[in-house]
Amino acid sequence: MAPVNVVVVGASYAGLHIAHSLLEVPDVKVALVNPSTNFYWNIAAPRILAKAEAFKAEQYLLSITDAFTKYTARKVEFILGTATAIDVAAKSVSVTPNDGEARSVSYDYLVLASGSTTTSTTGEITGFSIPFKQSNRDDLKELIEAAQQTITGANNIVIGGAGPIGVELAGELAEAVEQSGSAATITLVSATDRVLPMLKPSGSSAAANMLQQKNVKVITSTRVTDAEASGDAWMVSLDNGEKICADLYIPTTGVIPNSGFIPEQFLDKDGWVKVDKEMRVESSENIYAAGDITNNSMRLSFKAVEQARVAAHNLKVDILGNGERKSFDQGESIMMVVPVGESGGTGQIYGFTPFSFMVKMIKGKDFFISKAAPMVAGKA
């Protein structure tokens, strides 16, 4: 019997889970396409970037290829490269390998798990990468080390955006400043009237108080309108007319879909893949999607894994021809814990604002970094 060929584009939280899950099915072969050989535990990015000595690189950059050595070459192929186009009629994906000539990879089923990126990661605003996400290249170690060096050498840092990443980064940087005994200053600029505006006011207030205790200057109800670099200095312009001179500007707002290779018929107006509750791509029969690339609005790692479980299950039902299908519902309740440094944090869990020490124990201790290896191995 000829194998069922499944192409999975993207090897992060969603793609890895789906690939491992499908490889358990007899007569299924998976081609996993990803531009990097390493999986990046970017959940810990704020601490990784602010405190170079907090973790070893092997704790947050893990080999993807090593995680699939337990399968035979007849079962799985790892293609180090970038998907550039999809031919729906021919059921094939065009891939440009990092080394070598472009090739076409045929599929019976296709999984889109290419995720998203940010302006800080692409360097669109700053001219260099501060990787809060995968870089879509095989250069993560070098990018992280360069960003760590740049951040460590800055004495006046302005962070644009007071969402979870901005608040976590501000807290980590403030602690790094205190630990080093330097006189560096950290300024956090929020376009909204409070930090972490997606949380209840009590959660926002807790974060603001902790940042204040760590000597972070918080500017609210103010938007960054421009940031220009001149040599080693930045001039950050705010919409209230104020200008801040800084050594470094770090934007933490804006999420961009990695969907340039996906046909427009499958995308919403903002470039996200339209999926139904079974994680099937709308207007398709044999294409699924999971994780940040979808039009589900809660782009969180644990939500990506939840989506991946549903997509993998329903793919198995399709392939095997039997079984009850599952549905994904992201829900409306916010589930979020936001460390403000190692000492504590805030968040929201089913409408409840957790105590600071709870956030420290849940996430602030190590940003769940012990879960990275099981994630890559398909055991999470």
C-alpha positions as CSV (number, residue, x, y, z in Angstrom):
1,M,0.0,0.0,0.0
2,A,1.3,3.4,-1.0
3,P,1.9,5.7,2.0
4,V,-0.3,8.6,2.7
5,N,1.9,11.7,2.3
6,V,1.4,14.6,4.7
7,V,3.3,17.8,4.4
8,V,3.6,19.9,7.6
9,V,4.8,23.4,7.0
10,G,6.3,24.8,10.3
11,A,8.0,23.0,13.2
12,S,7.1,25.0,16.2
13,Y,4.5,24.2,18.9
14,A,1.7,23.2,16.6
15,G,3.7,21.6,13.7
16,L,5.8,19.5,16.0
17,H,2.8,18.0,17.8
18,I,1.0,17.2,14.6
19,A,4.0,15.6,13.0
20,H,4.7,13.3,15.9
21,S,1.1,12.4,16.3
22,L,0.6,11.5,12.6
23,L,3.8,9.4,12.6
24,E,2.1,7.0,15.0
25,V,-0.2,6.1,12.2
26,P,0.9,3.1,9.9
27,D,1.4,3.9,6.3
28,V,1.7,7.7,6.9
29,K,4.8,9.6,5.8
30,V,5.4,13.1,7.0
31,A,7.5,15.7,5.2
32,L,8.3,18.4,7.8
33,V,9.3,21.8,6.3
34,N,11.1,24.4,8.4
35,P,13.7,27.0,7.8
36,S,15.6,26.3,11.0
37,T,17.1,23.1,12.5
38,N,16.3,24.4,16.0
39,F,13.1,24.8,17.9
40,Y,13.0,28.0,19.9
41,W,11.3,28.1,23.3
42,N,10.4,31.7,22.8
43,I,8.0,31.7,25.8
44,A,11.2,32.5,27.8
45,A,12.4,35.1,25.3
46,P,12.1,38.1,27.7
47,R,14.4,36.5,30.2
48,I,16.7,35.0,27.5
49,L,17.3,38.3,25.9
50,A,17.5,40.4,29.1
51,K,19.6,38.0,31.1
52,A,22.1,36.1,28.9
53,E,23.3,33.9,31.8
54,A,19.8,32.9,32.9
55,F,19.6,29.8,30.7
56,K,22.0,27.7,28.6
57,A,21.4,27.9,24.9
58,E,20.7,24.2,24.8
59,Q,17.7,24.7,27.1
60,Y,15.9,27.0,24.7
61,L,17.3,26.0,21.3
62,L,16.7,22.3,20.7
63,S,17.5,20.2,17.7
64,I,14.4,19.3,15.6
65,T,16.2,16.7,13.6
66,D,17.4,14.8,16.7
67,A,13.7,14.6,17.9
68,F,12.8,12.6,14.8
69,T,15.7,10.1,14.7
70,K,13.4,7.5,16.3
71,Y,11.5,7.3,13.0
72,T,12.8,5.6,9.8
73,A,13.6,7.6,6.7
74,R,10.5,5.9,5.1
75,K,8.3,7.6,7.7
76,V,9.7,11.1,7.9
77,E,11.7,13.6,5.9
78,F,12.9,16.9,7.4
79,I,13.3,19.6,4.7
80,L,15.4,22.5,5.9
81,G,13.9,25.3,3.8
82,T,11.0,27.7,3.2
83,A,7.7,27.0,1.6
84,T,7.1,29.5,-1.2
85,A,3.9,28.5,-2.8
86,I,1.0,26.0,-2.8
87,D,-0.5,24.4,-5.9
88,V,-3.9,23.3,-4.6
89,A,-4.9,21.6,-7.9
90,A,-1.6,19.6,-8.1
91,K,-1.6,19.0,-4.4
92,S,2.0,20.2,-4.0
93,V,4.1,22.7,-2.1
94,S,7.0,24.6,-3.6
95,V,10.0,24.6,-1.2
96,T,13.2,26.5,-1.4
97,P,15.8,24.6,0.6
98,N,18.4,26.6,2.6
99,D,21.0,24.9,0.4
100,G,20.2,23.6,-3.0
101,E,17.6,24.1,-5.7
102,A,13.9,24.6,-5.3
103,R,11.7,21.5,-5.3
104,S,8.1,20.5,-5.3
105,V,6.7,18.3,-2.5
106,S,3.5,16.4,-3.2
107,Y,0.9,15.8,-0.5
108,D,-2.3,13.9,0.2
109,Y,-2.9,16.2,3.2
110,L,-1.3,19.5,4.0
111,V,-0.9,21.1,7.4
112,L,-0.2,24.9,7.7
113,A,1.7,25.6,11.0
114,S,4.0,28.4,9.8
115,G,3.1,30.6,12.8
116,S,3.7,34.3,13.0
117,T,6.5,36.8,13.5
118,T,6.9,40.3,14.9
119,T,8.5,43.6,13.8
120,S,11.2,43.2,16.5
121,T,12.1,39.8,15.2
122,T,12.2,40.8,11.6
123,G,14.1,44.0,12.4
124,E,11.7,46.0,10.2
125,I,11.8,49.0,12.6
126,T,15.2,48.7,14.4
127,G,17.3,47.4,11.5
128,F,18.4,44.4,13.6
129,S,16.6,41.4,15.1
130,I,15.5,41.1,18.7
131,P,14.0,37.6,18.3
132,F,10.8,37.1,20.3
133,K,9.8,34.6,17.6
134,Q,11.4,32.2,15.2
135,S,13.5,34.2,12.6
136,N,12.3,32.1,9.6
137,R,16.0,31.5,9.0
138,D,18.6,29.1,10.4
139,D,20.4,31.7,12.5
140,L,18.6,31.9,15.8
141,K,21.7,31.3,18.0
142,E,23.6,34.2,16.3
143,L,20.6,36.5,16.5
144,I,19.9,35.8,20.1
145,E,23.6,36.4,21.1
146,A,23.7,39.6,19.1
147,A,20.5,40.9,20.7
148,Q,21.8,40.0,24.2
149,Q,25.0,41.9,23.6
150,T,23.1,44.9,22.3
151,I,20.7,45.0,25.2
152,T,23.5,44.5,27.8
153,G,25.4,47.4,26.4
154,A,22.5,49.9,26.5
155,N,22.1,52.3,29.4
156,N,18.7,53.8,28.4
157,I,16.1,51.5,26.9
158,V,12.7,52.4,25.6
159,I,10.1,49.6,25.1
160,G,7.2,50.3,22.9
161,G,4.1,48.3,23.9
162,A,2.7,47.3,27.3
163,G,1.3,43.9,26.4
164,P,2.6,40.7,28.0
165,I,5.9,40.7,26.1
166,G,6.6,44.4,26.9
167,V,5.8,44.0,30.6
168,E,7.8,40.8,31.0
169,L,10.8,42.3,29.2
170,A,10.6,45.5,31.3
171,G,10.6,43.5,34.5
172,E,13.5,41.3,33.4
173,L,15.5,44.2,32.2
174,A,14.9,46.1,35.4
175,E,16.1,43.2,37.5
176,A,19.2,42.8,35.2
177,V,20.0,46.5,35.8
178,E,19.7,46.0,39.6
179,Q,21.7,42.8,39.6
180,S,24.5,44.4,37.6
181,G,24.5,47.6,39.7
182,S,24.4,49.8,36.6
183,A,22.5,53.1,36.3
184,A,20.6,52.1,33.2
185,T,17.0,53.3,32.8
186,I,14.0,51.4,31.4
187,T,11.0,53.2,30.0
188,L,7.8,51.4,29.0
189,V,5.4,53.2,26.6
190,S,1.7,52.1,26.5
191,A,-0.7,53.3,23.9
192,T,-3.6,52.3,26.2
193,D,-4.4,53.9,29.6
194,R,-3.0,51.0,31.5
195,V,-0.5,48.2,31.0
196,L,-1.8,44.8,30.2
197,P,-5.1,46.2,29.0
198,M,-6.5,42.7,28.2
199,L,-6.5,41.9,31.9
200,K,-8.9,43.0,34.6
201,P,-7.9,46.4,36.2
202,S,-6.7,44.7,39.3
203,G,-4.2,42.7,37.2
204,S,-3.0,45.8,35.3
205,S,-2.6,47.7,38.6
206,A,-0.5,44.9,40.1
207,A,1.8,44.9,37.1
208,A,2.1,48.8,37.2
209,N,3.0,48.7,40.9
210,M,5.6,46.0,40.4
211,L,7.2,47.9,37.5
212,Q,7.3,51.1,39.6
213,Q,9.0,49.2,42.4
214,K,11.6,48.1,39.9
215,N,12.1,51.7,38.8
216,V,10.6,51.3,35.4
217,K,9.2,54.5,34.0
218,V,5.7,53.8,32.6
219,I,4.1,56.2,30.2
220,T,0.4,55.4,29.4
221,S,-2.1,56.7,26.9
222,T,0.7,57.6,24.6
223,R,1.8,56.1,21.3
224,V,5.2,55.8,19.8
225,T,5.0,57.6,16.4
226,D,8.5,57.3,15.3
227,A,11.9,55.8,16.3
228,E,15.0,56.8,14.5
229,A,18.6,55.7,15.0
230,S,21.6,57.9,14.5
231,G,24.8,56.1,15.2
232,D,24.5,54.5,18.7
233,A,21.6,56.8,19.7
234,W,17.8,56.6,19.2
235,M,15.3,59.3,19.2
236,V,11.9,58.0,20.1
237,S,9.0,60.3,19.3
238,L,5.6,60.1,21.1
239,D,2.3,61.4,20.0
240,N,2.2,63.9,22.9
241,G,5.1,65.7,21.4
242,E,7.7,64.3,23.8
243,K,10.9,62.9,22.5
244,I,13.1,60.4,24.4
245,C,16.8,60.0,23.7
246,A,17.7,56.3,24.2
247,D,20.5,53.8,23.5
248,L,18.0,51.3,22.3
249,Y,14.4,51.1,21.2
250,I,12.6,47.7,21.4
251,P,9.1,47.4,19.8
252,T,6.9,44.7,21.3
253,T,3.7,45.3,19.4
254,G,2.3,43.8,16.2
255,V,2.0,40.2,15.2
256,I,2.6,39.3,11.5
257,P,1.3,36.1,9.9
258,N,3.9,33.9,8.0
259,S,1.4,33.5,5.2
260,G,3.2,34.8,2.1
261,F,3.1,31.4,0.5
262,I,-0.5,30.6,1.1
263,P,-3.2,31.3,-1.6
264,E,-5.3,34.3,-0.8
265,Q,-8.5,32.2,-1.0
266,F,-7.6,30.7,2.3
267,L,-6.8,34.0,4.1
268,D,-8.8,36.6,5.9
269,K,-8.2,40.3,5.2
270,D,-5.3,40.5,7.7
271,G,-3.5,37.4,6.2
272,W,-4.5,34.8,8.8
273,V,-5.7,31.4,7.6
274,K,-9.4,30.9,8.0
275,V,-10.2,27.6,9.7
276,D,-13.4,25.9,11.0
277,K,-13.8,24.4,14.4
278,E,-12.3,21.1,13.2
279,M,-9.1,23.1,12.2
280,R,-9.8,22.4,8.5
281,V,-8.9,25.3,6.3
282,E,-12.1,26.8,4.9
283,S,-12.8,26.1,1.3
284,S,-10.5,23.1,1.3
285,E,-10.9,19.4,1.7
286,N,-7.4,18.1,2.6
287,I,-5.7,21.1,4.2
288,Y,-5.6,21.8,7.9
289,A,-4.0,24.6,10.0
290,A,-3.1,25.1,13.6
291,G,-1.3,27.6,15.8
292,D,-0.6,31.3,15.3
293,I,-1.2,31.2,11.6
294,T,-4.9,30.7,12.0
295,N,-7.5,33.3,12.5
296,N,-8.1,32.2,16.1
297,S,-7.4,35.4,18.0
298,M,-5.7,34.0,21.1
299,R,-2.2,33.4,19.8
300,L,-0.7,31.7,22.8
301,S,1.5,28.6,22.9
302,F,-0.8,26.4,24.9
303,K,-3.7,27.4,22.5
304,A,-1.5,26.4,19.6
305,V,-1.0,22.9,21.1
306,E,-4.8,22.6,21.8
307,Q,-5.5,23.4,18.1
308,A,-2.8,20.9,17.1
309,R,-4.4,18.1,19.0
310,V,-7.7,18.7,17.3
311,A,-6.1,19.0,13.9
312,A,-4.0,15.8,14.4
313,H,-7.0,13.8,15.6
314,N,-9.2,14.9,12.7
315,L,-6.5,14.1,10.2
316,K,-6.2,10.6,11.6
317,V,-10.0,10.2,11.2
318,D,-9.6,11.3,7.6
319,I,-6.7,9.0,6.9
320,L,-8.1,5.9,8.7
321,G,-11.7,6.5,7.6
322,N,-13.3,6.1,11.0
323,G,-13.6,7.8,14.4
324,E,-15.5,10.7,15.9
325,R,-14.3,14.1,14.9
326,K,-13.2,16.8,17.5
327,S,-13.8,20.5,17.6
328,F,-11.7,23.4,18.9
329,D,-13.2,26.4,20.8
330,Q,-10.7,28.9,22.1
331,G,-13.3,30.2,24.6
332,E,-13.6,33.8,25.8
333,S,-11.9,33.5,29.2
334,I,-8.4,34.9,29.4
335,M,-5.8,32.5,30.8
336,M,-2.6,34.4,31.2
337,V,0.2,34.7,33.8
338,V,2.7,37.5,33.3
339,P,5.9,37.5,35.3
340,V,7.3,40.9,36.2
341,G,10.8,39.6,36.9
342,E,11.7,36.6,38.9
343,S,10.1,37.8,42.1
344,G,6.4,37.6,41.0
345,G,3.9,38.9,38.6
346,T,0.2,39.1,37.7
347,G,-2.3,37.7,35.2
348,Q,-5.8,36.4,34.9
349,I,-7.1,32.8,35.4
350,Y,-10.9,32.4,34.9
351,G,-11.6,35.9,36.0
352,F,-9.3,35.7,39.0
353,T,-6.2,37.8,39.4
354,P,-3.5,35.4,40.7
355,F,-1.4,36.4,43.7
356,S,2.2,37.5,42.8
357,F,3.8,34.5,44.5
358,M,1.5,32.1,42.4
359,V,2.8,33.7,39.2
360,K,6.4,33.2,40.5
361,M,5.8,29.5,41.1
362,I,3.8,28.9,37.9
363,K,5.9,30.7,35.3
364,G,8.2,33.3,36.8
365,K,10.6,30.6,38.1
366,D,11.8,29.4,34.7
367,F,9.3,30.4,32.0
368,F,8.3,26.7,31.7
369,I,11.7,26.0,30.1
370,S,11.7,22.4,31.4
371,K,8.8,21.7,29.0
372,A,10.9,22.6,25.9
373,A,12.5,19.2,25.5
374,P,9.2,17.2,25.9
375,M,7.6,19.6,23.4
376,V,10.2,18.9,20.7
377,A,10.0,15.2,21.4
378,G,6.2,15.1,20.9
379,K,5.5,14.3,24.5
380,A,3.9,17.6,25.6
